[in-house]
């Protein structure tokens, strides 16, 4: 049953007793001040049975614990320990000092319920709701702002182990054997030993069970043949076992999944030949790299930077620096995938229309520009510079796609356009025209005439290239850098390495990190506003004191020589660092701007 916290704070709770000691200007003090406003128990009612059972640990407390866990990047065990013994956590959670607020399993169950009920984004949305209440998406006049968002991606290293084909097949055999052993009601080791699969289960290293020279290609091929034969034999057992299962049942689904993984590894990595199976040359498209985390993929962020895992796609409001939407893509996905979806999510989560979308060159392909144009949206993305070995590039030619003409730097015109089936085409200049041109040496080095390729979205690319070279290009680059800074913050919060197996759980990790990045940003802004108010109050008090002193009789003559100036306790209090809101360098706090 849903447990709830009362609206009244207790006299013996840690935030009441030790809030000042921990620091109201710290992130822990910020969370304590937001109790009842940031997370409400009724917002999580869909995760609980409402009419029977014992009252649960209040979900608002568990949500705060997940935020703290992400903020400090600690394990479930450590999160439980800190909630029990760490005074800062007790202040943030709003519990008594002697309290043990939750068990480790309770925190794990709450996280699992969020994922199962597809409520992974609940905590992230809460951070944006708080930003709305703080007016972060409002203009000075109070109306909703038209957002300028920036998009970018970064890699997430997968949780599953990445292995070579021999061990990958071995992992697939073990996974399927475990399902069959469970169905037979036997321990895995005993079931596998009885049926000739013991080496895959009992030995710490599959390769170590084969006494071969691994530098010998023929011996490696023989080992592969034995493993493939065992895999085929196990798959046949799985086919026989499936006939006795109810279609659509949990047992049938588990068997189909395990058998499908093993079959996929065989298809992608093994080539069947008359002389026996051999390893497939090259890397299969969309290759499965881990049986333990089938969602992982080979990916790359650049020509030299490769990784195995997923990609985190992030959208950021460039004015407030708040993260407005995130997504987890396959590791081999293009950066621009789901770009439009992120923009639409940003509008839904903030309630504001997106006016411009800024991104790097990975989003500047013609297809993505066309998709944004058809959706009535403005995309500002870098267009790669053209190169032609020091000779004239396409940018030196005047292309009029609508009129169907191309004018070269020498003033020659061509209407000889060869269209392509997928769009775009090729302008060609006659060889005789180019042979007589005085600029030929700067244009081409072949004997024929010059050709100019036209992109299917040539008009959009030309407009983007012209804007990029103009004065607005610098502002666009500055806005694009905002999302890079936010991604750096997310990496600091631990998203470089996935904590969990599977894309949906990794998305939960990313959403939590984005929520913490937003909350720390809002907490820092709150502290800055409080400091400003305190400084303004101190300045006003100083002005009042000076004015009062000036109006005292004889103040212009100054004190009598040797007389002591009367001390004002009010003046000392007004100018003291503590009353003016000043913080010393030893005051606990969090990193500004984060």
Buried (B, 14 or more C-beta within 10 A) or exposed (E): EBBBBEEEBEEEBBBBBBBEEBBBBBBBBBBBBBBBEBBBBEBBEEBBEEEEEEEBBBBBBBBBBBBBBBBBBBEBEBBBBBBBEBBBBBBBBBBBEEBEBBBBEBBEBBBEBBBEEEBBBBBBBBBBBBBBEBEBBEEEEEEEBEBBBBBBBBBBBBBBBBBEBBBBBBBBBBBBBBBBBBBEEEEBBEBBBEBEBBBBBEEEEBBEBBEEEEEEEEBBBEBBBEBBEBBEEBBEBBEEBBEEBEEEEEBBEBBBEBBBBBBBBBEBBBEEEEEEBBBBEEEEEEBBBBBBBBBBBBBEBEEEEEBBBBBBBBBBBBBBBBBBBBBBBBBBBBBBBBBBEBBBBBBEBBEBEBEBBBBBEBBBBBEBBBBBBEEEBEBBBBBEEEEEEEBBEBBBBEBEBEEBBBBBEBEBBBEBBEEEEEEBBBBBBEEEBBEEBEBBEEBBEEEEBBBBEBBBBBBBBBBBBEBBEEEEBEEBBEBBBBBBEBBEBBBBBBBBEBBBBBBBBBBBBBBBBBBBBBBBBBBBBBBEEEBEEBEEBBEEBBEEBEEEEEEEEEEEEEEEEEEEEEEEEEBEEBBEEEBBBEBEEEEBBBEEEB
